């Protein structure tokens, strides 16, 4: 009976892949590599499987070669690692092809990694998704070895967000009617982020709140057996409220304890690590810090502006810095080279890219003279210490060029910066 269920799932998966109309995403995959797609819930990992399957079909593969299984399917509840080989047996009873496997949310099956390793050893082409720390743990990386490439999937970049909303930009967009659409969509992207499914919903805050609860309860608390839920939630809230401030684990623990909730530094450190593993947060290190301080005092950002925004009231400045950090972090992961830092010692600099000797300040507006002076001083002081080749102030809508002794500072509107190839 179970084999018949598997056959039905396989055929329905092929029908789904045949019928879907998809919008390409800006990820480039190696032709012969096996992939594990990881990332926060709802970032589009399953969508990446669909895209890859359709890409292979466009290259001449038959849809009957595609073996797509979603392990969130209620018909597979209770499936064990010992049952996984029955998927290949069910497929072989239907088709004579050597299948290309697409295994969605396979972490629902305990011990899945051993099956995945055997598939690789037998030279199957395999694509896998997962949405929590189980897909990122050192044990699984050791089990899979070098047989799979980990591809980190994030919510839409601004360019992808525009394309998903039917807006295509070229080099002339600033001077055309497209600019109005870009400005309108920037406002939504800035406040509510780039989760693909969120585009379909009017009540975006409710959708984001529900997603956040699934991440907290499912990917962090339940999966890791967290007992002090209140301390975890308070730690995340305090990080959101202090998004622009470097925070040590010791300081964060004291902030939480000040509310009357018992916790300790070790627990706070574990909570933050679990949030990073669940792809809710990412961190930047202080370029000026010693090794120990680099590990203990960091800036913590959210992987999507919408998730940050549900914690904020006066949000513009925090969302501005978070979005700039997120964009730089995305670029660094895509290029797999240039690392992004902040700097906090003689002067505070929001972002520093040492390979390009590039300094960046994020500020919602510099119309106020005191604000402009502060941002310029940060860049010029840092330039005197280390020497900058490039200096930028990213604002929401303002643009100008500021000449200082030995340093030209570009004030760039956010939309232009997000759509620039040289971020």
C-alpha positions in Angstrom: 0.0 0.0 0.0 2.8 2.4 0.9 4.4 1.8 -2.5 1.2 2.9 -4.2 1.3 6.1 -2.2 4.8 6.7 -3.3 3.9 6.1 -7.0 1.1 8.6 -6.7 3.4 11.2 -5.1 6.0 10.7 -7.8 3.5 11.2 -10.7 1.9 14.2 -9.0 5.3 15.7 -8.6 6.0 15.4 -12.3 2.6 17.0 -13.1 3.4 19.9 -10.8 6.8 20.5 -12.4 5.2 20.4 -15.9 2.4 22.9 -15.1 4.3 25.6 -13.0 5.0 29.0 -14.4 8.1 30.4 -12.7 10.0 33.6 -12.3 13.8 33.0 -12.5 15.9 33.9 -9.5 19.4 35.2 -9.5 21.3 32.2 -8.4 23.8 30.4 -10.6 24.3 26.6 -10.1 27.1 24.4 -11.2 26.0 22.1 -14.0 27.1 18.8 -12.4 27.0 19.6 -8.7 24.5 18.2 -6.2 23.0 20.9 -3.9 21.6 21.3 -0.5 19.5 24.4 -0.4 19.3 26.0 3.1 17.8 29.2 4.4 15.1 30.7 6.4 11.5 29.5 6.1 9.6 30.9 3.1 12.8 32.2 1.4 12.1 30.1 -1.7 14.1 26.9 -1.3 11.3 24.7 -2.8 11.0 27.2 -5.6 14.7 26.7 -6.3 13.9 23.0 -6.8 11.1 23.8 -9.3 13.4 26.2 -11.1 16.2 23.7 -11.4 13.8 21.0 -12.6 12.4 23.3 -15.3 15.9 24.4 -16.3 16.9 20.7 -16.8 13.8 20.1 -18.9 14.6 23.2 -21.0 18.0 21.6 -21.6 16.4 18.4 -23.0 15.7 16.2 -20.0 12.3 14.4 -19.9 9.9 15.3 -17.1 9.7 11.6 -16.4 13.3 11.7 -15.2 12.2 14.0 -12.4 11.6 12.4 -9.0 10.2 15.1 -6.8 9.1 14.4 -3.3 7.9 16.9 -0.7 8.4 15.4 2.8 5.9 17.8 4.3 3.2 15.7 2.5 1.0 14.3 5.2 1.0 10.9 3.4 4.7 10.6 4.4 4.2 11.2 8.1 6.1 8.5 10.1 8.4 7.7 7.3 11.8 6.5 8.5 15.3 6.4 6.9 14.7 2.7 6.2 11.8 3.6 4.0 13.7 6.1 1.8 15.0 3.5 -0.6 11.4 2.6 -1.4 11.1 5.9 -3.2 13.7 4.6 -5.8 11.9 1.2 -6.0 8.6 2.9 -6.6 10.1 5.1 -9.3 11.8 2.1 -11.0 8.5 0.3 -11.2 7.1 3.2 -13.2 9.9 4.5 -15.4 13.1 3.2 -17.1 15.0 6.4 -16.7 17.7 7.1 -14.1 16.0 9.6 -11.9 17.1 13.1 -11.0 16.0 13.5 -7.4 14.4 16.6 -5.8 13.9 16.0 -2.1 12.0 18.8 -0.5 12.1 19.3 3.4 13.8 15.9 3.7 15.0 16.8 7.2 11.6 15.6 8.4 13.0 12.1 8.1 15.5 11.3 10.8 18.7 9.9 9.4 18.1 11.3 5.9 21.7 12.3 5.4 22.9 8.7 5.1 20.4 8.1 2.2 21.7 11.4 0.6 25.3 10.2 0.9 24.5 6.9 -0.7 22.7 8.6 -3.6 25.8 10.7 -4.2 28.1 7.6 -4.0 25.9 6.0 -6.6 26.3 9.1 -8.8 22.7 10.3 -8.8 22.0 13.9 -9.4 20.3 15.2 -6.3 18.8 18.5 -5.0 17.7 18.8 -1.4 16.1 21.5 0.7 16.0 22.2 4.4 14.9 25.1 6.6 16.5 24.7 10.0 19.7 24.0 11.9 19.5 20.3 11.1 20.6 21.1 7.6 23.6 23.2 8.8 25.0 21.1 11.6 28.6 20.0 11.6 27.6 16.3 11.9 25.6 16.5 8.6 28.4 18.3 6.9 30.8 15.6 8.0 28.4 12.9 6.8 27.8 14.4 3.4 31.5 15.3 3.0 32.3 17.1 -0.3 29.5 15.3 -2.1 27.0 18.3 -2.0 27.3 22.0 -2.4 25.5 24.1 0.2 23.5 26.9 -1.4 22.2 29.6 1.0 18.8 30.9 -0.2 17.6 34.3 1.0 14.4 36.3 0.5 14.3 38.4 -2.7 16.9 41.0 -3.4 15.4 44.3 -4.4 16.0 43.5 -8.1 14.3 40.2 -7.8 11.4 41.9 -5.9 10.9 44.3 -8.8 10.9 41.5 -11.3 8.4 39.5 -9.2 6.2 42.6 -9.3 6.5 42.9 -13.1 9.1 45.8 -13.2 12.3 45.4 -15.2 15.0 48.0 -14.8 17.8 48.9 -17.3 20.5 51.5 -17.2 18.0 54.3 -18.0 15.4 53.5 -15.3 16.2 56.6 -13.3 15.1 58.8 -16.3 12.0 56.9 -17.3 8.5 56.2 -16.1 9.9 53.1 -14.4 11.3 55.3 -11.6 7.8 55.8 -10.2 7.2 52.1 -10.0 10.7 51.5 -8.4 10.1 54.2 -5.8 6.7 52.8 -4.9 8.0 49.2 -4.6 11.0 50.4 -2.6 8.7 51.7 0.1 7.0 48.3 0.4 10.3 46.4 0.2 11.9 48.7 2.8 9.2 48.1 5.4 8.0 44.6 4.7 11.0 42.8 3.2 11.3 40.4 0.3 9.7 37.0 1.2 8.3 35.8 -2.1 4.9 34.7 -0.8 4.3 37.9 1.1 3.7 39.8 -2.2 0.3 38.0 -2.4 -0.9 39.3 1.0 -2.5 42.6 2.0 -2.0 42.1 5.8 1.7 41.8 5.7 2.4 42.3 9.4 0.1 39.4 10.3 1.8 37.1 7.8 5.2 38.1 9.1 4.1 37.6 12.7 2.9 34.1 11.9 6.1 33.3 10.1 8.2 34.5 13.0 6.2 32.3 15.4 6.8 29.3 13.1 10.5 30.0 13.1 10.7 30.5 16.9 8.5 27.7 17.9 9.4 25.1 15.2 12.9 25.8 14.1 14.4 27.0 17.5 12.4 26.1 20.6 10.8 22.8 19.8 13.8 21.4 17.7 16.3 22.4 20.3 14.4 21.7 23.5 14.5 25.3 24.7 13.0 25.6 28.2 13.4 29.3 28.9 11.3 30.6 26.0 10.8 34.1 27.5 14.5 34.7 27.8 15.0 33.7 24.1 12.2 36.0 23.0 13.5 38.9 25.0 17.0 38.5 23.7 15.7 38.6 20.1 13.6 41.7 20.8 16.5 43.5 22.4 18.7 42.7 19.4 16.0 44.1 17.2 15.7 47.3 19.2 19.5 47.7 19.3 20.1 46.8 15.7 22.6 49.6 15.1 24.7 48.9 18.3 27.4 46.3 18.8 26.2 43.9 21.4 28.2 41.5 23.5 26.7 38.3 25.0 27.4 39.6 28.5 25.6 42.9 27.8 22.6 41.1 26.2 22.3 38.8 29.2 22.3 41.8 31.6 19.6 43.5 29.5 17.4 40.4 29.7 18.1 39.9 33.4 17.1 43.5 34.0 13.6 42.6 33.0 13.4 40.1 35.9 13.9 37.0 33.7 16.6 34.6 34.8 19.3 33.7 32.3 23.1 33.6 31.9 25.7 34.5 29.3 26.1 30.9 28.1 22.4 30.6 27.5 22.2 33.9 25.6 25.1 32.8 23.5 23.3 29.6 22.6 20.1 31.4 21.8 21.8 33.7 19.4 23.7 30.8 17.7 20.4 29.0 17.3 18.8 32.1 15.7 21.8 32.2 13.3 21.5 28.5 12.5 17.8 29.0 11.8 18.8 31.8 9.4 16.8 34.4 11.3 19.9 36.5 12.1 23.4 37.1 10.8 26.3 38.9 12.3 29.1 41.3 11.4 32.4 41.5 13.2 34.3 44.6 14.3 37.3 45.2 12.0 39.2 46.8 15.0 38.6 44.0 17.5 41.1 41.4 18.7 40.2 37.8 18.0 38.4 37.1 21.3 36.3 40.3 20.9 35.5 39.5 17.3 33.8 36.3 18.6 32.0 37.9 21.5 31.0 41.4 20.4 29.2 41.7 17.1 26.5 43.6 15.3 23.4 41.4 14.8 21.1 41.9 11.9 17.9 40.3 10.6 17.9 38.3 7.3 14.8 40.3 6.2 13.6 43.8 6.9 10.0 42.6 7.4 10.9 40.4 10.3 12.8 43.2 11.9 10.0 45.7 11.4 7.5 43.7 13.5 9.6 44.6 16.6 9.9 48.3 15.8 7.9 51.5 16.2 10.2 54.3 15.1 11.8 52.2 12.4 13.3 54.2 9.6 16.9 54.4 10.8 17.1 50.8 11.9 15.5 49.5 8.7 17.9 51.6 6.7 21.0 50.1 8.3 19.6 46.6 8.4 18.8 46.7 4.7 22.3 48.0 3.8 23.9 45.3 6.0 21.6 42.6 4.4 22.5 43.7 0.9 26.3 43.7 1.6 26.0 40.3 3.3 24.1 38.9 0.3 26.8 40.2 -2.0 29.6 38.7 0.1 27.9 35.3 0.1 27.3 35.4 -3.7 30.9 36.3 -4.4 32.2 34.0 -1.6 35.1 36.3 -1.1 34.9 39.9 0.2 34.0 39.9 3.9 32.0 42.8 5.4 32.9 44.4 8.8 31.8 47.3 10.9 34.4 49.5 12.7 34.2 50.7 16.2 37.3 52.1 17.9 38.5 55.6 17.3 35.4 56.2 15.2 32.2 54.4 14.4 31.9 53.2 10.8 28.8 51.3 9.7 30.4 49.1 7.1 34.0 48.5 5.9 35.0 46.3 2.9 38.8 45.9 3.4 39.5 44.3 0.0 38.2 47.4 -1.8 39.1 49.8 1.0 35.5 51.0 0.9 33.7 52.7 3.8 29.9 53.0 3.9 27.6 54.9 6.2 23.8 54.1 6.2 21.6 57.1 7.2 17.9 57.6 6.3 18.4 61.3 5.7 21.3 63.8 5.8 19.1 66.9 5.3 19.9 67.9 8.9 23.3 69.6 8.9 24.4 68.0 12.2 23.6 64.5 10.8 25.5 65.2 7.6 28.5 66.5 9.6 28.5 63.3 11.8 28.4 61.0 8.8 31.1 62.8 6.9 33.3 63.0 10.0 33.1 59.2 10.4 34.3 58.6 6.9 37.0 61.2 6.9 38.4 60.1 10.3 38.5 56.5 9.2 40.2 57.7 5.9 42.9 59.4 8.0 43.5 56.1 9.9 43.4 53.5 7.1 43.0 55.3 3.8 39.8 54.8 1.8 39.6 54.3 -1.9 35.8 54.7 -1.9 33.4 56.4 0.5 29.6 56.4 0.4 26.6 57.5 2.5 23.5 55.6 1.6 20.3 57.6 2.2 16.7 56.9 1.3 16.3 59.5 -1.4 19.1 62.1 -1.3 22.0 62.4 -3.7 25.0 64.6 -3.9 28.8 64.5 -4.0 30.9 65.9 -1.1 34.5 66.8 -1.6 36.8 66.7 1.4 40.7 66.8 1.6 41.8 63.6 -0.1 38.4 61.9 -0.2 35.3 62.2 -2.3 32.2 61.1 -0.6 29.2 60.0 -2.7 25.7 60.4 -1.2 23.6 57.8 -3.0 19.8 57.1 -2.9 18.9 53.7 -1.6 17.1 52.5 -4.8 20.1 53.3 -7.0 22.5 51.7 -4.5 20.4 48.5 -4.3 20.3 48.2 -8.0 23.9 49.0 -8.6 26.3 46.2 -9.7 29.1 47.7 -7.6 27.6 47.4 -4.2 
